[in-house]
Amino acid sequence: PVVGLLLGVPPMHARQNVEEAPIVLRRAVAARINGPIQVDGLLTESVWASSANIGEILQREPREGVAATESTEVRLLYDEDNLYIGVVCHDSDPGGIIATQMARDADLSPDDRVEILLDTFLDRRNAFYFATNPSGALVDGLIIENGQINREWDAIWDVRARQSGEGWSAEFAIPFKSLNFNQNGLQWGFNFSRTIRRKTEEARWAAARLDIRFTQVSEAGEIDGLSGLEQGRGLDVRPYSAGTW
């Protein structure tokens, strides 16, 4: 008889016993509040400290799936009018924080930054996109068909950022009237990303994998706890003032 030898191929029964690790859907809870929030980037209100952190974020690069080199805290609050997102980006070398962009819808790729995805209909295809850097730049857009991003869309919302000896923080206030959503839905799709530019490091809350883009809405986690939301009447004009030297 002729005996064939296959090198490097495990026995059939061994291959059948190997199972891929299941992908766990990440979930966070948004807490409803009654007191006022001053959007100043400091997160000094007691409701921030008493709310739950959404959990650890993991590196997408340079070391996929490994804990981020700097810790990040993200908390979610809402009231009758706004969704609030508080972010504290701890940094062991605050002098190395990079923040060069200030313009509306600026390209934040040269900077440290945080990015947020909100899939308000939980359709896993379309979402709202918000981002800022340590200078408090306002960047927003629409994510369409699970990947394309339209930066021409501008909403009425606010963000403030502050740098400190421990890193930097950002405080978002996104009015419900600036969003479209299912008023009967209690869950929204959600994802969060932090980039530390000097380390070429990106860490994410959900789908921290090199083969997944942040704009892939289908890979996002979910926010629970949203109830009694009313969209109100949306506005499409944002007053502003400008000065020249």
N, C-alpha and C positions, 0 to 999 in steps of 0.2 A: 504494500500500500504506500501511497505517496502522502507524506505528512507536510502540511503547509505551516509555516511559522510566521506569525504576524507580530512584529516588534512594536512596542509602545501602545498597543490597543488593549484596553482592559477587557476582561471577560464579559460576556453578555449580561450575566446576572449582576455583575458589579455596576454596569452602566445603568441597568434598570433601577438600582437602588439609589442612584444619584438624583437628587431633586434640587431644582433651583430654589433659592430662598424667595419666599413670597414678598411682593412689594406691598408695604404697609401704607395705607392712606393716612397721611398726617392730618390731624385735626387741632384746631385752636378754638377758644371760647372768647367771644366779645362780651364784655360786661356793660350793662346799662347803668348810666349814672344820672343823677339829678342836679348835681352842683355844677358851677361854671368851670370851664377850662380856659386858661389864658394861654394862647398859642405863642410862646416865646422861646421854645427850644430847650427849656430848662427842666420840664417834667417835675416841678416842685409840688404840685397838688397831691394830697394824700391818696387820692383815688388811683394814681399811677402806682404808688408803692404797694397798695393793697390788691391790685389786679394781678392776674397770672401771666408769667412769661410764656410765650408760645412754645418754647423749648429750644433745644440745641440746634444750631445750624452746622452743616458739614461742608467740607471743601468739595467743590467741583473740580477745581484745579489750584495748585499743581498736583495735589495728592488726592485723588478721587475717593470720597467716602470717609476721609480722615477728619477728625475734629478740627475746627478752625483754629488758627494760631492765636487769634485774639477773640475774647468772648463778646457776644452781642446779646442784648436784651430787647425783645420786641413785645409790646403790650397793646391790646385792642380795647377801646372803649367806644360807646356811642350814647347819644342822647336823642332828643326828638328831631334834631336838625342835622347832626353831623356824625360821621365816623371819624374817630380820632385814632391815630397810630403813633405810638411813642417808641422811639428807637434810641438805645444807648450803645454806642460803639466804643467799647474799651480799647485802649491802645497803649502798649508798653513803651512806645516811642512816639509820643504826641508831636514831637518836633518833625517827625517824618510824614505827617499827614499832608496830603496834596489836595489843594482846592484852588483851581485857577479859573473856573468858569462861573459867570454870574448871569448871563443872558437867558431870557426865556427860551425854553426848548433847546438849550445848548447841547453840544456833543460832550457828554461827561466822561468819555473814554480815557482822557488823560488824568482823571481825578479819582480820589476815593469817593465812593458813592453807595447809596442804597436804592433798591428798586422794589416796586410793589406791583402786584398783579391782582385785580379784582374781577372775578367771573361772576357777575351779579345775577345772571340767569341760570348759573350752574349748567350751561350747555356744553362745556368742555371744548368750546371752539373759539369763542369771542370773549374779550375782556377789556377792562380799562387798565391803563399803565400809568404809573406815577413814579418819579425818581427825584432825588436831590443829592447834593454834595455837602461838605462841611461849610460852604458859603451860603447855603440855603437857596440854591438855584431851583426854579420851578420847571420841571420837565414832565410833559404828559403826552398821551397818545391813545389810540385805539388799536388793540390787537385783533386782527381779523383772520378767520379761517385757520386758527391754530398755528399762527406763525408770523404772518405779515403784520407790520406795525405802521400805522398812519400817524405821523407826528403833526399833521396839519390840524388835528382836533385839539382845541384848547378849552378847558373847563374853568369854572370859577371855583377855586380852592385855595388853601393857604398852607405854607410850611415855613417853619423857622428852624435854624440850626445854630448850635453854639459849640465852640471848641473850648477845651479845658485841659488841665494838667493830667487828666485821666483818659483823654480821647476826645470824642465829639458826640453830640446828641442831636436828634431831629424830632420835631413834633408836627404831625400832619393833621389838618382838619379838612375833611372832604364832605361838602354838603350833599345830602341825599338829593336835593333838587338838581344837582349837577350830574346825576347818574340816572340811568334807566335800570329798573330791576323788577322782579316779580314780588309784589307786595305780600303774597301769600307764602313766599319761600322763606324758610328759616335758616338755610345754609347758602353761603356764597363760596365759590372757588377762590383760593388765596395762595399766593406764594410770595416769598421775600428773598432778596439776594443782597449780599454785602460784598463790595470789592475793595481790597486794600491794594492800591496801585503799586506802591514801592515793592511789594512782595509778589506782584502778579498773581494775587490770590483772589478767587471768587468762592464764596461760601453761600449755600442755599438752605432754606428750610425744607422744601420738598424737591424731589428729583435732582439730587446733587450728583449728576452723572455727566460725563463729557459728551455723550451722544445725545443729550437733551438740551435744547435751547431754552432760555428763560421764557420766551414767548410761546412755548408749546403749552397752551392752556390745558390740554388733556392730562398733563402730568402734575398739575397743581394739587395742593391739599385743600382743606375746607375750613371755613369759619362756621361755628355753631353759635347759637344763643341770640341770633337776631330776631326780634319780634316787634310788632306794632310800628313798622316803618311806614312812613308816608312820604311820597316823592315831592308833593307840593308842586308849585308852578316853577318850571325852570326858567333861567335867564340866559341870554346869549350876549350880554354886554358887560364888560368889566371896566369900570372907571379907573383912570390912572392919571398921574401927573408926571411931567417930565421937566427937567431943568437942564440948562446948558451953562458951560463955563464961559 
